[in-house]
Amino acid sequence: MFEEIYKNIVKNLKGYKNKTIDIETLLAFSHDNDNRVNFIRAIHYNLFEDIIVKLCRDGKLKSRGKVAKGHRIHSKFNVIDNVNNKEKDNKIILEISKLNLKNLDYYFKNQEEYKNHKKYLLKLNDYYILPSKPYLTSNELSFKLFNDEKFFENPKTKKNLGLEIMLNLKIKYEDFNCYRTQEPFFYYIKESFFQKESREILIIENKDTYTTLKIKKLCEGFDMIIYGEGKKIISSFELANDYHINLNDNIKYFGDIDSEGFLIYKLFKEKFFRYNIKICRPLYSILLDSFDINVLPRLRNFLLDEGFEAQYVQGEDILNMKSSNLGKYCFTEPKVLSCAIEVVNSEFETCYSNKLIEILNSKKYIPQEAIALIDIDQELINFE
């Protein structure tokens, strides 16, 4: 019976016109006689499910989505290699081949994505081949092409379609003669900043701590204090020259004691490697000396944003992206942790690095806001 049902389904799939199929249709394909189909459903459904598993293993079907609760197998499948699909695939390949955009490999390999993105790709292609293009910001180009000024970059949405398409094409804004504007950062500056050739600058990850520390005696030695606004500093610091920050300045960074905080520092330092950027060890030391690991809170959810390297090639804020479709651009949780540990080992003395690694491995953290609970103005600190 196994072989008979298997052959019946394969035979019916060959003439099937669609690319996807549900479990009920596959059951109907198991026999030409409706009574026999009902018999298979009532008596041999487990056998039928085993046959579907084998069809997937043999490359005839490919499961879609997740297995529903209480079920053994998926309820929907992609149909592989039927005649109709091959004809459709050839037509799509021809369509993609006619585009002039660079790096179309992703869409040759992911034709369903091409169909979903087709109308946007055609507009991008028509604009790309123009011999002359005005110099626009990315938002201005977004509005011109798609009547949506946030099409290329909208960190408030879980899925950024415009950014996803750009990444799929491995294409840059410069290819469309446009550029991405950066949001300015908030800062506190002293008169001494304009009187020195080499200044002391402190970047603070979070707003509350920035507000607290900028007026504290502890930080009197800094000529400028910048609110980094989390990972935003990785892009906003591109405006450093506009704020007269130069390569002679000494820049210290202070963020949360958690994997994401150290990862932000790592990416920031790597991107702006020409600047003299170091971790602000004294401020981290104050936190570590003041809190026992046993009383620290656990992370509510561990960072799962991935794929930061493409960000710096493209100038994109991938750190904002949460879409599961962007998994190919993402770091996994162990990768984030290993990056954080790498920073700790390179930036801290052993007595502190051991404690930091213990905190990271246990998925606990110390928010930098905790420094406000310590009498920091009584601390004798050398920020050199």
QUILINGI-V30949 format. One record per residue. PHI is phi in whole degrees, -180 to 180 (999 if undefined). Layout:
BEGIN
phi=PHI
phi=PHI
END
This chain:
BEGIN
phi=999
phi=-57
phi=-65
phi=-63
phi=-64
phi=-58
phi=-65
phi=-61
phi=-66
phi=-61
phi=-61
phi=-70
phi=-67
phi=-62
phi=-98
phi=-71
phi=-93
phi=-99
phi=-86
phi=-121
phi=-150
phi=-102
phi=-66
phi=-68
phi=-66
phi=-63
phi=-64
phi=-65
phi=-76
phi=-71
phi=-161
phi=-76
phi=-99
phi=-62
phi=-64
phi=-68
phi=-62
phi=-65
phi=-65
phi=-63
phi=-63
phi=-81
phi=-109
phi=-122
phi=-67
phi=-63
phi=-64
phi=-58
phi=-64
phi=-63
phi=-67
phi=-63
phi=-60
phi=-68
phi=-61
phi=-68
phi=-66
phi=-84
phi=81
phi=-86
phi=-130
phi=-136
phi=-65
phi=-122
phi=69
phi=-112
phi=-76
phi=-66
phi=-59
phi=89
phi=-111
phi=-87
phi=-131
phi=-69
phi=-105
phi=-134
phi=-145
phi=-88
phi=-93
phi=-103
phi=66
phi=-81
phi=-60
phi=-63
phi=-65
phi=-63
phi=-65
phi=-64
phi=-62
phi=-63
phi=-66
phi=-67
phi=-60
phi=-64
phi=-61
phi=-64
phi=-63
phi=-80
phi=-75
phi=-99
phi=-65
phi=-77
phi=54
phi=-90
phi=-54
phi=-59
phi=-79
phi=-64
phi=-86
phi=-129
phi=-71
phi=-65
phi=-64
phi=-59
phi=-63
phi=-69
phi=-100
phi=-53
phi=-64
phi=-77
phi=-63
phi=-65
phi=-67
phi=-63
phi=-64
phi=-61
phi=-76
phi=-60
phi=-86
phi=-63
phi=-68
phi=-136
phi=-130
phi=-68
phi=-83
phi=-123
phi=-78
phi=-62
phi=-68
phi=-66
phi=-67
phi=-57
phi=-68
phi=-63
phi=-88
phi=-123
phi=58
phi=-147
phi=-69
phi=-107
phi=-60
phi=-83
phi=-154
phi=-141
phi=-63
phi=-80
phi=-94
phi=-74
phi=-127
phi=-104
phi=-64
phi=-61
phi=-65
phi=-61
phi=-64
phi=-60
phi=-69
phi=-60
phi=-84
phi=52
phi=-113
phi=-110
phi=-58
phi=-59
phi=-67
phi=-109
phi=55
phi=-135
phi=-145
phi=-100
phi=-82
phi=-106
phi=-77
phi=-68
phi=-107
phi=-83
phi=-153
phi=-118
phi=-129
phi=-106
phi=-60
phi=-61
phi=-58
phi=-91
phi=-112
phi=-122
phi=-85
phi=-124
phi=-109
phi=-99
phi=-125
phi=-118
phi=-106
phi=-116
phi=-64
phi=-112
phi=-64
phi=-61
phi=-69
phi=-59
phi=-64
phi=-72
phi=-75
phi=-65
phi=-110
phi=-88
phi=-57
phi=-53
phi=-105
phi=-62
phi=-75
phi=-91
phi=-85
phi=-146
phi=-123
phi=-113
phi=-86
phi=-74
phi=57
phi=63
phi=-73
phi=-59
phi=-59
phi=-63
phi=-101
phi=-67
phi=-70
phi=-61
phi=-90
phi=-53
phi=-63
phi=-66
phi=-99
phi=65
phi=-80
phi=-125
phi=-73
phi=-85
phi=-74
phi=-101
phi=-110
phi=-111
phi=-119
phi=-134
phi=-133
phi=-66
phi=-90
phi=-160
phi=-62
phi=-66
phi=-60
phi=-72
phi=-67
phi=-58
phi=-61
phi=-60
phi=-67
phi=-63
phi=-66
phi=-68
phi=-69
phi=-109
phi=-64
phi=-74
phi=-87
phi=-87
phi=-111
phi=-138
phi=-73
phi=-87
phi=-56
phi=-57
phi=-71
phi=-65
phi=-63
phi=-59
phi=-64
phi=-66
phi=-75
phi=-100
phi=-130
phi=-86
phi=-59
phi=-68
phi=-102
phi=-75
phi=-76
phi=-90
phi=-62
phi=-70
phi=-151
phi=-83
phi=-57
phi=-130
phi=-71
phi=-134
phi=56
phi=-89
phi=-62
phi=-61
phi=-58
phi=-83
phi=-73
phi=-94
phi=77
phi=-103
phi=-93
phi=-67
phi=-59
phi=-80
phi=-80
phi=-121
phi=-62
phi=-65
phi=-71
phi=-97
phi=-58
phi=-70
phi=-101
phi=-111
phi=-82
phi=-88
phi=-55
phi=-60
phi=-67
phi=-61
phi=-63
phi=-66
phi=-65
phi=-64
phi=-66
phi=-60
phi=-63
phi=-59
phi=-67
phi=-88
phi=-109
phi=-121
phi=-68
phi=-56
phi=-61
phi=-91
phi=-63
phi=-63
phi=-68
phi=-64
phi=-65
phi=-63
phi=-64
phi=-65
phi=-65
phi=-87
phi=57
phi=-103
phi=-159
phi=-125
phi=-68
phi=-65
phi=-59
phi=-64
phi=-66
phi=-69
phi=-86
phi=-107
phi=-77
phi=-70
phi=-70
phi=-91
phi=-76
phi=-100
phi=-127
phi=-107
phi=-88
phi=-65
END
